[in-house]
Amino acid sequence: MVGRPARVARLLVLLGIFLISARAAAINPQRSIDQYAHESFGAKDGLPDGAVYAVRETSDGFLWLGTLASLVRFDGQRFVTFEEGELGLRHYSHVRDLYEAPDGGLYAALAGGVSKLVGGRFEFHDEREGLEHPFVYALAPGPDGSMWVGSGGAGVWQLRGKTFVRHPAYLADPSLPSQVNESSPLIA
């Protein structure tokens, strides 16, 4: 019997695939889901156990998953898990949001900071660059190419190059909510 977390993870992967697929608009709403060919994936296929928090298809065709355990890349055949210490990743426990920048770099919001995959290696940004709370839950691009970051305890920050700067509204009003949980297009 498959546990509830595994079923939820499979459903989220399937939902994410439908939401980010350009062909999803071509689905006939008169048909039920079981009238279409579909697959579900889980631990038996190499997907780590636990919740899937974020799904992003990148311009190179990979499907990236932010899970409770790690950052995962899916090429349509197999899952590749990126864990702490690999390709420049530092400490983290789960990935809450993903964003592909116009330059093709993949940002990941982590419990530990923010990473950006560039040229096959991860650039990692955390308290060393000024972020006051290491749990990052949400990402949003700025019009100037910077990355806005929603933290789990210190509000909103802007990653400018390699430095975090607190959002001006938080400097003016410290009573603003300190926990910013979402910006993901998968959450309505």
C-alpha positions in Angstrom: 0.0 0.0 0.0 1.3 3.4 -1.0 1.4 6.0 1.9 -0.4 9.3 1.7 2.8 11.4 1.3 3.9 9.3 -1.7 0.4 9.7 -3.3 0.5 13.4 -2.7 4.0 13.7 -4.2 2.8 11.8 -7.3 -0.2 13.9 -7.6 1.9 17.1 -7.4 4.3 15.9 -10.0 1.4 15.0 -12.3 -0.3 18.3 -11.6 2.9 20.2 -12.2 3.5 18.5 -15.5 0.0 19.4 -16.7 0.4 23.0 -15.5 3.7 23.7 -17.1 3.2 21.8 -20.3 2.4 23.9 -23.3 0.3 21.1 -24.5 -1.9 21.2 -21.4 -4.2 23.7 -23.2 -5.0 21.1 -25.9 -6.5 18.7 -23.4 -10.2 18.0 -24.1 -12.2 19.0 -21.0 -14.9 16.5 -21.9 -12.6 13.6 -21.2 -11.6 12.3 -17.8 -8.0 12.0 -16.7 -8.1 8.2 -17.0 -8.8 8.5 -20.8 -5.3 9.9 -21.3 -2.0 8.1 -21.1 -0.2 9.1 -17.9 2.4 7.8 -15.5 3.0 8.4 -11.9 6.5 8.4 -10.3 7.6 7.6 -6.8 10.5 6.2 -4.7 10.6 3.1 -6.9 11.6 5.3 -9.8 14.3 7.3 -7.9 12.1 10.2 -6.7 13.0 10.9 -3.0 10.3 10.1 -0.4 8.5 13.1 1.0 6.6 16.1 -0.3 7.2 17.9 -3.6 7.1 21.6 -2.9 8.0 23.1 -6.3 8.0 22.0 -9.9 9.7 23.9 -12.8 10.4 22.9 -16.4 13.5 24.7 -17.6 14.2 25.8 -21.2 16.6 22.9 -21.7 13.8 20.5 -21.2 14.5 19.2 -17.7 11.8 19.0 -15.1 13.2 20.2 -11.7 11.5 19.2 -8.4 12.0 20.9 -5.1 11.4 18.1 -2.5 11.4 17.8 1.3 14.8 16.0 0.9 16.6 17.6 -2.0 16.7 19.2 -5.4 15.9 16.7 -8.1 16.2 16.9 -11.9 14.1 14.6 -14.2 15.0 14.1 -17.8 11.9 12.0 -18.7 13.6 8.7 -17.9 15.4 9.1 -14.6 15.6 11.3 -11.5 19.0 12.8 -10.5 19.1 14.0 -6.9 21.4 16.9 -5.9 22.4 16.8 -2.3 24.4 18.9 0.1 28.1 19.1 -0.9 27.4 18.4 -4.6 28.5 20.9 -7.2 28.8 23.7 -4.6 25.6 23.2 -2.7 25.8 24.0 1.0 23.6 23.0 3.9 19.9 22.8 3.2 17.1 20.3 4.0 14.4 21.1 1.5 13.6 23.2 -1.6 10.5 25.4 -1.4 10.5 27.3 -4.7 12.3 27.3 -8.1 12.8 29.9 -10.7 14.6 29.9 -14.1 16.2 33.3 -14.9 16.4 34.7 -18.4 20.1 33.7 -18.5 19.1 30.0 -18.0 20.3 29.9 -14.4 18.0 28.0 -12.0 17.4 29.5 -8.6 16.3 27.4 -5.7 14.8 28.6 -2.4 16.3 26.4 0.3 16.2 25.9 4.0 19.6 27.4 4.3 19.7 30.1 1.6 19.4 30.6 -2.1 21.3 28.6 -4.8 21.7 29.4 -8.5 22.8 26.7 -10.9 25.1 28.3 -13.5 27.4 26.4 -15.8 27.0 23.1 -14.0 27.8 24.4 -10.5 25.7 26.0 -7.8 26.4 29.5 -6.5 25.1 29.5 -2.9 24.0 32.6 -1.0 23.1 32.7 2.7 23.8 34.6 6.0 27.4 35.2 4.8 26.0 37.6 2.2 23.6 39.4 4.6 20.5 37.2 4.8 19.2 37.4 8.4 17.1 34.2 8.3 18.3 31.1 6.4 14.9 29.6 5.5 13.9 30.8 2.1 10.4 30.0 0.9 9.7 32.2 -2.1 11.5 33.6 -5.1 10.4 36.4 -7.5 12.5 38.1 -10.2 13.1 41.8 -10.0 12.9 44.0 -13.2 16.6 44.8 -12.9 17.7 41.1 -12.9 17.9 40.8 -9.1 16.1 38.1 -7.2 13.5 38.9 -4.5 13.5 36.4 -1.6 10.7 35.7 0.9 12.2 34.3 4.1 10.7 32.3 6.9 11.5 34.8 9.6 13.0 38.0 8.4 10.6 39.2 5.7 11.6 40.1 2.1 15.1 40.5 0.8 16.7 41.4 -2.5 19.6 39.4 -3.8 21.7 41.9 -5.8 24.6 40.1 -7.3 26.0 38.3 -4.3 24.6 40.6 -1.5 21.3 40.5 0.3 19.6 43.8 1.0 16.4 44.1 3.2 13.3 45.4 1.4 12.9 49.1 2.1 9.3 48.6 3.4 10.7 46.4 6.2 13.2 49.1 7.2 10.4 51.6 7.4 7.9 49.3 9.2 9.5 46.4 11.2 6.0 45.2 12.2 5.4 43.8 8.7 5.0 40.0 8.6 8.3 38.2 8.9 7.3 34.9 7.3 6.8 35.0 3.5 5.7 31.6 2.4 4.7 31.6 -1.3 5.2 33.0 -4.7 4.9 29.8 -6.6 2.5 29.7 -9.6 1.4 26.2 -8.6 -0.3 27.5 -5.5 -3.6 29.3 -6.2 
